[in-house]
Amino acid sequence: MKEKETISFRIDSSKKNSLDAIAESLDRDRTFVINEAIAHYVEIHEWQISHIKKGVEQANQGEFATEEEIQSVLKKYLSA
C-alpha cells in the first residue's frame, strides 16, 4: 500500500460544496474525489511536460517539420 500524507489547503466554499455533491453521488468521501482529481491533473501535466521536452529535444537536434508537412496538416484541419 502506498504511503499517504495529510495536506491542507484552502478552497472556495462553492468548490467544496461541489466536491461534496460529487462524492455523495458516487457514494464516496471527499478525499476519494480529491485524490482522483489530483491523479488526473498530475497525469495530464506529466504527459504534457514530457511531450514538450521531447519536442525541445527534437528541435535541438534540428528535427523540424518541413514547410510542406506543415501546410499538409493545416490544409487537413482547415478544410474540415
Buried (B, 14 or more C-beta within 10 A) or exposed (E): EEEEEEEEEEEEEEEEEEBEEBBEEEEEEEEEBBEBEEEEEEEEEEEEEEEEEEEEEEEEEEEEEEEEEEEEEEEEEEEE
